[in-house]
């Protein structure tokens, strides 16, 4: 059920257990939880692994909005959940009227990069560095400090 | 920098303008800080606590000495003090940060009881500030010397603000005051999962229902003193009365 709030934002009410977005599906909106609870999960091999449980004020789906890529994870309502749905054009209008939202988004994403850095560092320290894909190393800024890889035989 | 905290008992004060000749905060705030200490409240200074836009550092240091002592007493008793940056103290951000550590922030998202509360100074929603930032700073700085000579000019400014609000109400079709840019800013925040929004900046204490939540303004400590009390999710706008201090 969707209710228009402004020209660029609307409210969506989800029933308990309802899938809000599904991993791999196309989508360009992001969501802010106005009330309720949402789990974020990702398929790892054959298993669905829960990554996070989000509550009031938390947001998700911003990666697809910013990059236009398919959903990276599945989001599911735990109980009845009200969401503020923001579309790409609407994000800029929101940031204009609610500038601290941009700060909060950057803060959250900076935290994720920091966590990823810590994970890569741990992997390298434990001798599993070779398993860390090069793209991930570049993403988190490690490529410059890593020794050049030996050519494979 | 911490912007998300859980606090059950919190007092929010705004716009002390310590150092500005029109501010009476240095005389009245000591007893209030004793009250916070006595009742075991933590404290938020919600912007424009210190005045550097309209005062020099010497005047500021002199005016803030007593308040700083009171804040030290709170910190020594393991109370937490948060400092939110406003537009009259933004130039002091580094200096305040060196003392407050990660308790200085641009806004604060507080969880108290089952409520989620945004505390922010509010200058970002002031059309004059964001449309004409240079002119705003110039006019504010130019007003400084006049205020040092005639502090009562502040009273004229507040009367002007009251009249402006009254006229906008009279001119509207319904005869009620139109939502200000601050109310609209609060509404944007309330739509994204806050139950209450607490601003300062306007110096006008307010408590209004907006968009299924509440907008409060903590007012000022320039003349008198108003504050917002948060107690296990219950948010109340109050006027300070020194008789509240029992100890």
Interface residues (C-beta under 8 A of the other chain):
Chain A: X5 X9 X32 X33 X34 X35 X56 X57 X58 X59 X84 X94 X97 X98 X99 X100 X101 X103 X104 X107
Chain B: X3 X106 X107 X109 X116 X120 X124 X184 X185 X188 X189 X191 X192 X193 X194
